[in-house]
Amino acid sequence: MNREDFPILNQEQELIYFDNGATTLKPTVVVDSIVDYYTKYTANAHRGDYDNSLKVDILYEEVREKVQKLIHNQSKKEIVFTSGATASLNMIVFGFMKYQLNVGDEVLITKSEHASNVLPWIALAKELGVIIRYIPLEDHKVTVKNVEKMITPNTKVISIAHVTNVLGDERPIDEIGKICKENGIYFVVDGSQSVPHVPVNVEKSNIDFLAFSAHKMLGPTGVGVLYGKEELLERLEPISLGGGMNATFDSEGGIEYKELPSRLEAGTPNIAGVIGLGKAIDYLLEIGLEKIHAYEVELKRYAVKQLEQIPNIVLYNKDLANGMIAFNIDRVFSQDTAVYLNHYHICVRAGNHCAKILKEDLQVRNTCRISFYLYNTKEEIDELVRVLKDSENIFKIVL
């Protein structure tokens, strides 16, 4: 699908890129938009009174409207640009939750969360004395029943990925959001692996905070989004102070912050990156997220059917309807498998995928991960299968 739009796939050296869960390839329209900023109208944002600067202001702010269209929220004020989902989640934890939670308050997460949705909570727990509790997984998935079982009068936050980054299980966020609303619980969602692949509606799902990154959805690195309900963002303390976020300050220590969202975007932003994110959103919405997701599921089913015919391949999430396959070659270290596949210019991820405590549930320390996106093909899967069928010679290549 649309392979001609991706320059990296049209080089002399043929590449099979199956590591889209880590980062995605970039279409020409995104690359061109970034180059145009640097070569045709470079200026800072919200700081100039000349034509190029005003053009930058318009293009930069238009991207907030595109994000609104993507995630279906109410106001541009609720869209904050960050350096990525990691920065967004840290802002939520240390700019908001730090001032709302107390000793003994409970935060529910899962053992399949990305490090960015675990480590900030661990740090906050050490600082404030809040308690982290893990929602039990059934067949590696979150169920509404288990969420309800874990809620106590002390539960103040549920913070989970919409779609996980190793197994790709999609959580029932509509139902969980309803439970949170009924119980006065803050609902934080890591959308890094969902926003690029499936429709997201923060209003429908009653999401209080949502974090995601541009680079996982055809955009540039170093750009992310923090969505928060306006009344909550009004209470979020800036964790980065400097130019662009203050209205005034004086030598006596008085500081007056700007209104949302400017007060949460200190310093010169990644202007080119935000403009590139806007083009990526245009591109994805033109194709349609439902169509992209259906195609990824089709690719996975095709791949699983063939991989199951290889005796020494172990599949961990073959029945989940997504574009991810976690697998190992029996008795082969996952990184050796990745190095072997790289010999044939096939790119996969190996390791724990920043989900280091998932092994406690999965009972496997490391896996290889195939993650599909809209530009992958069945012909690429055929080549992967051919190479894996010959894997008895793996150590002749790896060593």
N, C-alpha and C positions, 0 to 999 in steps of 0.2 A: 504494500500500500504506500504510494507516494515516494518510493525509493529515490526517484530522480531528483527529489528536493534536497537530498542530503549529500553534500560534496564528499564526505569521507567514505561513502559507499560507492563512489564512482571513480576511484583511483585505480591505478594499474595493479597494485597489490590488493587482491580481493580480501575483504574483511568480513567475518561473521561475528556480529556483536550481540552477545546474549547477556550483557551486564547492565541492563536498563534500570534495575532496581537501585544500582549505585549512582549512575548518572546516565542521561540520555544523549543521543546525538543531536546536532543542531541543524535545522533546515536553513536554506539560503536566505529566506526572508528574515530570519532572526539575526543571522550574521550580518546581513546587509544593513539592518536597522542600527546595529551597534557601530559598524564602520561609518555609516552616515553621520552619526552623532560626533564621532571623533574627527571626521574629515570635512564636514560641511557646516556645522553650527555649534561647535563646542562652546559651552558656557556653563556657569554654575546655576543651580536651581534656587529660585526664591531669593536672589541676592542682587539682581541686576535690573537696570532700567533701559536696556537697549534691546534691539530686535531679537538677537540670538538668544539672549537670556529669557525673554518673554516667550519665545517659541519653546524653549526647554521647559519652562513652567507649564505651558499648556499640555505638551506631550507627556510630561511626568504625571500630572494630575489626571489626565485621561486614563491612565493605567488603573487608577483606583476604580474608575467606573467599569473597566473591563473585569477587574477582580470581582466587583459586585455582581456582574452578569454571570460570572463563573460559579460563585458560591451562594448567590441569592440572599444577600444581606440587605439591611435597610438603608445604610448611610455611608457615604465616603469617609466620614469621620471614624468609622469602625475599621478602616483598612490602614495598617501601619507597615511600611516597608522596612525590612531588616536585612541582615546578611545571610539569613537562611533559617530553616526550621529550628536548628539548635539555638540560635540567638532568640528566636521567638519564644521557645519554651522556657529559656532562662529568664526572659522578661516576665513571663507569666508567674514563674515560681518566685523570683526574687524581687520583682517590682509590685506584685499583687498579693500572692498567697502569703508571703512573709509577713504582711501587715494584717492579714485576715485570720490566720490560724494561731492556735494556742497549744500549750502542752496537752498531750493526750488526744488531740484531734487526729482523725484517721484519714489517710489518703489511700484509695484503692487503685492499684495498677495490676499488671500481669507480668509473668516471667518471660513473656515473649516480646516485651517492649524493646525498642531501640535504646541505646545508651543515653540518648538525648532526653528520653522520657523516663529515665531511671536515676541517673547520677544527680541531676538538680534536686530531686526529691530526697535522695539520701543525704545530700549536703544540708538541705533544709531541716530534715529530721534531726541531724546532729546539732544544728544551731538552735532549733526551737523546742525540740522534744516531741514533735509530732510523730505519729506512728504510721509506718508503711505496712499495708497488708496486701496480699496477693490473691486476686480472684482465681480460684481453681479453674484449670482448663479441662475440658472434656474432648478427647481426641484432638488435643492441641487447640481447641476453639473456646471462645467465650460464649456462654449461654446466659440468657436472661435469668434463668432459675438460679444460677450460681452467683450472679450479681446481686440478686435480691437476698440470697442467703448471707452474703457478706456485709450487708448494710446494718449498721448499728446506730444508736442515737449520736455517736461520736463521729460518724462518717461525714466529712465535710467536702471531699473532692473525689471524683472518679476521673482518672487521667489515663486514656488508652489510645492506641493507634486505631484508626478506622480500618485500615488494612495493614497487616504486619509485614515486615520486610524480609522474613526468611521463608515462612510457609505461605504467606499471602492470604491468610484467612480474613474474611470480611466480617467485622463485628456488627451486631444488630443495633446500630447507633440510634435509630429512631426510637426503639423501645427503651434503650438505656437513657436517652435524653429525657423521655417522659418520666421515667423513674426518678431521675435527678430533680426534675422540676417539682414533682410531687413531694419530694423529701427535702427540698432546700439544699441540694448538693450542687456544688460547682462542677460543670462538665467540661473537661479539657480534652480536645481531640488532636492527635498527631495525624495530619492529613497528607504526609509526605508521599505515601504509597497509594493514596486513594484519589486525591484531587487530579493527578495526571491521567487517571484511568476510568473513573466512574463518576456519575453526576453526584454533586454534593449540594445539599441545601441546609444551611446552618439554621435557618428559621424553623424549618420542618423538623429538624433533629434536635432543636433546643440546645444547640451548642453554645456554650458561654465563651470559650476561646478555641481558636483553630490555628494551627501552625503548618506551613508547608514551604517547600523550596522550589525556586524556578528551574534549577538545573535538572530536576527529575521530570520535568514536563516540557522539554525541548528548549528551555531558556538557558541563560548564562549562569555560571557559578557566581557565588557571592551575593545572591539576592534571595530574599524570602519574604513571606507575608505573615504578619500577626493579625488575625481577626479577633476582635473582642466586642461584646455588646457595649454600646456606647456608655451606659451607666456604669459598667465595670471598668472600662478604660479610663473613665474620669477619675477613678480611685487608684489607678496604677501609677506608682511612683517611678519616674524616669530613673533608670540605672546607668544612663550615660548622659552626662551634662556637657554643654558647650554651645557652639554657635548654631543658630537656626532654630533652637528650641525654646529660647527665652525671649520675652517681650522687653524686659529691662532688668538691670541689676545695678547695685550701687556698692560703694566702698564700705558701707555699714553692714553688708551681708544680706541685704534685701534682694530677693529674686522673685520675679513674676514670670511664670511660664506662659508660652503661647497656648492657644486652644488646640484640641485634637485635630488631626493626628500629629501636627508639627512638633509638639512638645516631646514626642516619643521618637523623633528622628534627628537626634543631635548630629552636628557635623555635616560635611558634604556627603550626600548619599551616592550610592552607585547608580548614577543617572543613566549611563549607557545600559547597565544591567536591567534597570526598571523598564526602560523603553524596549529592550529585548524581551522581557517577560510579557509585555503587552502584545508584542507580535506573536509570541508563542501561544498566548491565550486565543488570539484571533484565529490562529492556525488550527488549534485543537477544536474550537467551537465550530469552525467551518466544516470540519470532518464529522464531528459529533462524538461525544464521549461514549454514548451507548454503542455506536458502531465500532469504536476502538476496542471497548471491552469485549464485545462479542467476537471480534477477530482474534484477540489474545486468547480467549477461551478455546476457540477453534484450533489455534496453533498448539495449545497445550494438550488438548485431547489427541491431536494427531501425533504429537511427540510421545506422549505417555504410551499410546498404543504400540509404538515401535520400540520404545525403551524397555517395555515389559517383556519383549521377546529376547532380550539380552540377558543371559543367566546370571552374570555377576554384577548387574546393576541393581542397587537398592534405592527405591523411591519412597520418600517420606510424606508427600502431600499430594498424591496423584488424584485424589477424589475431590479436591477443592477447586471450585470454578473460578480460576484466575489465570494470570499469565506467568506464574512462577512454578518452577520445579526444583525441589531440594533433593539431591541424590548423592550417592557415593558409589564408587567402584569397590566391591567387597575386598576388604583387607588392603586397601590402598589409601594412603593419606590424601585428604582432599586437595591439598596444595600441589601434590605430585600430579594429581589428575588435571588440575588447572594448567600446570606447566606443560603437560603432555598435549592438551588441547591447543595451547598457544602455539605449539610447533606446527599446527595446521591452520593457524590464524583464526582460531575460534576463541572468543573471549568469554569467560565465565568467572564468577566470583567464588573464592574458596575461603573457608575459615568459619568464624562464628558470626560474621555479618553484624558486628556491633550489638548483638543480642546475647551477651555472654552468660546470662542465667537461664536462657532457654534450654540449655543442656540438662538442667535439673528435671525438666518435663519431657524433653525429647529423648533423653538418655543417649545422646550422641553429641560429642564435643564439637565436631566440625563437619561441615557439609560443603558440597559444591552447589551453587545456585545458578540456574538458568532463569533469566527474566526477560520475557518478550515485550516488544512494543510494536507499534503500527507498521514499521518498515521491515520487520522480519518476515521470512517466507518459509514455506514448507520445504523448498529446495535446500535451504540452509539447515533445516532439521534433518533432512536426508543425509547431508554431509556429516553432521554431528553423529548420527547413528552409525554411519559407515566407519568413522574413526573410532568410536567406542567399541564396535565389534572387534576391532583389531587391537584392543587394549592389552592383550596378553604380552605385547611387546613394549609396554609402557616404559619399563625401566631401562631399556636400551636407548630410549630417547631422553628420558629425564636424567639419567646418570651419564 
